[in-house]
């Protein structure tokens, strides 16, 4: 009988001797040509466990997609509230299972449609909201007690949450029945997206108010979606997205506990929002590492007892950063690969980008293709039939371990600086992302990193594609509506409720009820935001480059 073990060893030795170059992935981790059992460190079994069991490496549910498919939550919002209401109803009719609303730049910055700074931006990258009236139109005819809604809003998240609550109330839905998520992750704004209103400490106080109020009054409302997506879009690597996002999450956990909340009362309401980019295995490993780190830290560092507190739930969106305006139909393939990575990584909900988004807001046809991409993955590929089908892959488990190790290096550095807020104030996190983005672009421009249609397999004289265009009509409509709201409302009542909010902001009482009352009286977004600007002032970040 031949000695099979000796033959295997000889084959491995021969194969290893053929390795003549070192390769790295997009996070700079060294890659081998192939992986073996010894490349997976530590107790293989306990790190994996079974799906639905601590530390949730293999997913937070025992039956995963065999029990329930991920929520197909397509990001939508553009133009006027009427435009967005129509798009939301269209998506629901095509089989979308959850709503996700994008807001335009003025709304994100707490500005009304009639602000000079809003000119030319109304409805351009999301829907415009200046008052409760706009929110009433966006959700007209949509049963808010039967759908879940995600709203991508951060600095004025408390105001938009209040508007959503009042709209639900007007439709007969109790606050306790409203389900969904508001992003509200202000830390990543300072790190990456740059849309803040006040200094970090003031925004953290506002988030505290939301956490306390919603824990008691809106139990189905996820009041923070801790977002790595924008960190990644700013140029971060997968490791940086993982580390900085979880560090933000731990900061919010400490905030809740420091303000008297039991960790198991509020932690299950925290959710995450990750980017799913085109480096397939790296993304899957990132999701697995995120679950494992979160579970361990919640249990061992923050003393969580409930499994629900330890289970990291996340929404994912395919990468906008990876989309190209050149040969835009190639983006369908990129998005498909990224969607598969999210699903195989165990996402709870997914948004797939449209192929024309590098040109403009997505057209109806492109949105339909993006949604159909998810539906094909769910119904034709067999991918959801088996729970964590890639679990146990030597390469994937090795990559998961490396992701975890590198994330802990960042945690140690951030802790040494005094925490996330201090690391933001001294510009450390921003500089790390800037350096990574610069190195990436150097590789693209040198040709070291190939991007099909951009620096490889290019074609000359590409013709523009038909895209959705938003003209100044939206601005005219929104300004007129805002003018009408101000004429019809009780302005004396508005001033009284804004004065009350000013008083609350100047002290330490919870501000959410005051904001809800201001919204109910049709105080506008900017009027409410301006109270905070008066009390808290503004903030300018340090020089990064």
CORDASUL-V758599 format. One record per pair of residues at least 6 apart in sequence whose C-alpha atoms are under 8 Angstrom apart, sorted by the first residue. I is the first residue (numbers start at 1). GAP is how many residues later the second one is. If there is no record, write none. Layout:
# CORDASUL-V758599
I | GAP
I | GAP
This chain:
# CORDASUL-V758599
19 | 14
22 | 8
22 | 9
22 | 10
23 | 7
23 | 8
23 | 9
24 | 6
24 | 7
25 | 6
25 | 257
26 | 211
26 | 212
26 | 253
27 | 210
27 | 211
27 | 212
29 | 373
34 | 361
35 | 359
35 | 360
36 | 358
36 | 359
37 | 357
39 | 355
39 | 356
39 | 359
40 | 354
40 | 357
40 | 358
40 | 361
41 | 357
41 | 360
47 | 8
47 | 10
48 | 7
48 | 8
48 | 9
48 | 10
48 | 343
48 | 344
49 | 6
49 | 7
49 | 8
49 | 9
50 | 6
50 | 8
50 | 12
51 | 6
51 | 7
51 | 8
51 | 9
51 | 10
51 | 11
51 | 12
51 | 13
51 | 336
51 | 337
52 | 6
52 | 7
52 | 8
52 | 9
52 | 10
52 | 11
53 | 6
53 | 7
53 | 8
53 | 9
54 | 238
54 | 241
55 | 236
55 | 237
55 | 240
55 | 241
56 | 232
56 | 235
56 | 236
56 | 239
56 | 255
57 | 231
57 | 232
57 | 234
57 | 235
58 | 230
58 | 288
58 | 329
58 | 330
58 | 333
59 | 229
59 | 232
59 | 286
59 | 287
59 | 329
60 | 251
60 | 252
60 | 253
63 | 324
64 | 282
64 | 323
65 | 319
65 | 320
65 | 322
66 | 318
66 | 319
66 | 320
66 | 321
69 | 309
69 | 315
70 | 273
70 | 277
70 | 278
70 | 279
70 | 280
71 | 25
71 | 26
71 | 27
71 | 277
71 | 278
71 | 279
72 | 24
72 | 25
72 | 26
72 | 277
72 | 278
72 | 279
72 | 299
72 | 302
73 | 23
73 | 24
73 | 25
73 | 26
73 | 27
73 | 276
73 | 277
73 | 278
74 | 17
74 | 22
74 | 24
74 | 25
74 | 26
74 | 276
74 | 277
74 | 278
74 | 297
75 | 24
75 | 25
75 | 26
75 | 27
75 | 276
76 | 8
76 | 11
76 | 12
76 | 23
76 | 24
76 | 25
76 | 26
76 | 50
77 | 6
77 | 7
77 | 10
77 | 24
77 | 25
77 | 26
77 | 48
77 | 49
77 | 50
78 | 6
78 | 24
78 | 25
78 | 26
78 | 45
78 | 46
78 | 47
78 | 48
78 | 49
78 | 50
78 | 283
79 | 43
79 | 44
79 | 45
79 | 47
79 | 48
79 | 49
79 | 391
79 | 395
80 | 43
80 | 47
80 | 48
80 | 394
80 | 397
80 | 398
81 | 46
81 | 47
81 | 48
81 | 53
81 | 54
81 | 56
81 | 57
82 | 55
82 | 56
84 | 43
84 | 54
85 | 52
85 | 53
85 | 54
85 | 55
88 | 11
89 | 53
92 | 6
94 | 274
96 | 275
97 | 50
98 | 49
98 | 50
98 | 51
98 | 52
99 | 48
99 | 49
99 | 50
99 | 51
100 | 49
100 | 50
100 | 51
100 | 52
101 | 25
101 | 26
101 | 48
101 | 49
101 | 50
101 | 51
102 | 23
102 | 24
102 | 25
102 | 49
102 | 50
102 | 51
103 | 20
103 | 22
103 | 23
103 | 24
103 | 25
103 | 26
103 | 49
103 | 50
104 | 17
104 | 18
104 | 19
104 | 20
104 | 21
104 | 22
104 | 23
104 | 24
105 | 13
105 | 16
105 | 17
105 | 19
105 | 20
105 | 21
106 | 6
106 | 7
106 | 11
106 | 12
106 | 15
106 | 16
106 | 22
107 | 21
107 | 22
107 | 23
107 | 49
107 | 418
108 | 45
108 | 46
108 | 47
108 | 48
108 | 87
109 | 46
109 | 47
109 | 86
109 | 87
109 | 88
110 | 45
110 | 46
110 | 87
110 | 415
110 | 416
110 | 419
111 | 6
111 | 7
111 | 19
111 | 414
111 | 415
111 | 418
112 | 6
112 | 17
112 | 18
112 | 412
112 | 413
112 | 414
113 | 6
113 | 9
113 | 15
113 | 16
113 | 17
113 | 362
113 | 365
113 | 366
113 | 369
114 | 365
114 | 368
119 | 356
120 | 352
120 | 355
122 | 6
122 | 350
122 | 352
122 | 353
123 | 347
123 | 351
123 | 352
124 | 237
124 | 346
125 | 236
128 | 6
128 | 350
129 | 6
129 | 396
130 | 352
130 | 394
130 | 395
130 | 396
131 | 351
131 | 388
131 | 391
131 | 392
131 | 393
131 | 394
132 | 31
132 | 35
132 | 387
132 | 388
132 | 390
132 | 392
133 | 352
133 | 389
135 | 28
135 | 29
135 | 32
136 | 31
143 | 28
144 | 24
144 | 27
144 | 29
144 | 34
144 | 35
145 | 23
145 | 28
145 | 29
145 | 32
145 | 33
145 | 34
147 | 32
148 | 30
148 | 31
148 | 32
148 | 33
149 | 30
149 | 31
149 | 32
150 | 30
150 | 31
150 | 32
150 | 33
151 | 30
151 | 31
151 | 32
152 | 30
152 | 31
152 | 32
153 | 7
153 | 29
153 | 30
153 | 31
154 | 28
154 | 29
154 | 30
154 | 31
154 | 32
154 | 35
154 | 41
154 | 42
155 | 29
155 | 31
155 | 40
155 | 41
155 | 42
155 | 48
156 | 28
156 | 41
156 | 373
157 | 25
157 | 26
157 | 27
158 | 26
158 | 48
158 | 49
158 | 52
158 | 354
158 | 357
159 | 356
159 | 357
159 | 360
159 | 366
159 | 369
161 | 21
162 | 350
162 | 353
162 | 354
162 | 357
163 | 353
163 | 356
163 | 357
165 | 10
165 | 13
165 | 351
166 | 350
166 | 353
166 | 354
168 | 6
168 | 7
168 | 10
169 | 6
175 | 42
175 | 43
176 | 41
176 | 42
176 | 43
176 | 44
177 | 41
177 | 42
177 | 43
178 | 40
178 | 42
178 | 43
179 | 41
179 | 42
179 | 43
180 | 40
180 | 41
180 | 42
181 | 40
181 | 41
181 | 42
181 | 43
181 | 44
182 | 39
182 | 40
182 | 41
182 | 42
182 | 43
183 | 40
183 | 41
183 | 42
183 | 43
183 | 44
184 | 23
184 | 39
184 | 40
184 | 41
184 | 42
185 | 39
185 | 40
185 | 41
185 | 42
186 | 10
186 | 14
186 | 17
186 | 18
187 | 13
187 | 61
187 | 233
187 | 234
188 | 39
188 | 40
188 | 42
188 | 43
188 | 57
188 | 60
189 | 6
189 | 7
190 | 6
190 | 234
190 | 351
191 | 40
191 | 233
191 | 238
191 | 239
192 | 38
192 | 39
192 | 42
192 | 238
193 | 37
193 | 38
193 | 41
197 | 332
197 | 336
197 | 341
197 | 342
198 | 334
198 | 335
198 | 338
198 | 339
198 | 340
198 | 341
199 | 337
199 | 338
199 | 339
199 | 340
200 | 221
200 | 339
202 | 334
204 | 51
206 | 305
208 | 47
208 | 48
208 | 51
209 | 301
209 | 302
209 | 303
210 | 13
210 | 302
211 | 12
211 | 45
211 | 55
212 | 44
212 | 49
213 | 297
213 | 299
214 | 7
214 | 9
215 | 50
215 | 51
215 | 54
219 | 50
220 | 49
221 | 48
222 | 47
222 | 48
222 | 49
223 | 46
223 | 47
224 | 45
224 | 46
224 | 47
225 | 45
225 | 46
225 | 47
225 | 48
226 | 19
226 | 22
226 | 23
226 | 44
226 | 45
226 | 46
226 | 47
227 | 18
227 | 45
227 | 46
227 | 47
228 | 13
228 | 14
228 | 16
228 | 17
228 | 44
228 | 45
228 | 46
228 | 47
229 | 12
229 | 44
229 | 45
229 | 46
229 | 87
229 | 88
230 | 45
231 | 10
231 | 13
231 | 14
231 | 202
232 | 6
232 | 8
232 | 9
232 | 43
233 | 42
233 | 86
233 | 87
233 | 88
234 | 199
234 | 200
234 | 203
235 | 198
235 | 199
235 | 201
235 | 202
236 | 196
236 | 197
236 | 198
236 | 200
236 | 201
237 | 196
237 | 199
238 | 44
238 | 45
238 | 48
239 | 47
239 | 164
239 | 167
239 | 168
240 | 167
240 | 193
242 | 44
242 | 48
242 | 165
243 | 163
243 | 164
243 | 165
243 | 167
243 | 168
244 | 166
244 | 185
246 | 44
246 | 48
247 | 164
247 | 173
248 | 172
251 | 168
251 | 169
253 | 10
253 | 14
256 | 6
256 | 7
256 | 10
257 | 6
263 | 39
263 | 40
263 | 41
263 | 46
264 | 40
264 | 41
264 | 42
264 | 44
264 | 45
267 | 41
267 | 42
268 | 40
268 | 41
268 | 42
268 | 43
270 | 43
271 | 41
271 | 42
271 | 43
271 | 44
272 | 40
272 | 41
272 | 42
272 | 43
273 | 41
273 | 42
273 | 43
273 | 44
274 | 40
274 | 41
274 | 42
274 | 43
275 | 41
275 | 42
275 | 43
275 | 44
276 | 7
276 | 40
276 | 41
276 | 42
276 | 43
276 | 62
276 | 63
276 | 65
276 | 66
277 | 6
277 | 41
277 | 42
277 | 45
277 | 61
278 | 41
278 | 44
278 | 56
278 | 57
278 | 59
278 | 60
279 | 59
280 | 57
280 | 58
280 | 61
281 | 60
281 | 115
282 | 117
283 | 58
283 | 59
283 | 62
284 | 57
284 | 58
284 | 60
284 | 61
284 | 112
285 | 60
285 | 111
285 | 112
285 | 114
285 | 115
285 | 118
286 | 114
286 | 117
287 | 55
287 | 58
287 | 59
288 | 57
288 | 58
288 | 112
289 | 111
289 | 112
289 | 114
289 | 115
290 | 22
290 | 114
291 | 20
291 | 21
293 | 111
294 | 16
294 | 17
294 | 18
295 | 14
295 | 15
295 | 16
295 | 17
296 | 14
298 | 6
298 | 11
298 | 12
299 | 6
299 | 11
304 | 6
313 | 34
313 | 35
314 | 33
314 | 34
314 | 35
315 | 32
315 | 33
315 | 34
315 | 35
315 | 36
316 | 26
316 | 31
316 | 32
316 | 33
316 | 34
316 | 35
317 | 22
317 | 33
317 | 34
317 | 35
317 | 36
318 | 17
318 | 20
318 | 21
318 | 32
318 | 33
318 | 34
318 | 35
319 | 16
319 | 19
319 | 34
320 | 33
320 | 37
320 | 38
322 | 12
323 | 8
323 | 11
323 | 32
323 | 34
323 | 35
324 | 7
324 | 34
324 | 129
324 | 130
325 | 31
325 | 33
325 | 34
326 | 127
326 | 128
326 | 136
327 | 126
327 | 135
328 | 27
328 | 28
328 | 30
329 | 26
329 | 27
330 | 25
331 | 23
331 | 24
331 | 25
332 | 22
332 | 23
332 | 38
335 | 17
335 | 18
335 | 19
335 | 20
335 | 35
336 | 37
339 | 11
339 | 13
339 | 35
340 | 37
342 | 8
344 | 39
344 | 44
344 | 45
344 | 46
345 | 43
346 | 42
352 | 18
352 | 19
352 | 21
352 | 22
353 | 14
353 | 17
354 | 8
354 | 12
354 | 13
354 | 15
354 | 16
355 | 7
355 | 11
355 | 15
356 | 6
356 | 7
356 | 10
356 | 109
356 | 111
359 | 108
360 | 107
360 | 108
360 | 109
361 | 106
361 | 107
361 | 108
362 | 105
362 | 106
363 | 104
363 | 105
377 | 6
378 | 6
383 | 6
390 | 6
391 | 6
414 | 6
414 | 9
417 | 6
423 | 6
424 | 6
425 | 116
425 | 117
426 | 116
427 | 114
427 | 115
427 | 116
427 | 117
430 | 114
431 | 113
431 | 114
443 | 6
444 | 6
444 | 7
444 | 11
445 | 10
447 | 8
450 | 6
452 | 6
453 | 6
485 | 37
486 | 36
489 | 32
489 | 33
490 | 31
493 | 28
494 | 24
494 | 27
494 | 28
494 | 29
497 | 17
497 | 20
497 | 21
497 | 24
498 | 20
498 | 25
498 | 29
498 | 30
498 | 33
500 | 14
501 | 10
501 | 13
501 | 14
501 | 17
501 | 30
502 | 29
502 | 30
502 | 33
504 | 6
504 | 7
504 | 10
505 | 6
505 | 27
505 | 30
506 | 29
515 | 13
518 | 10
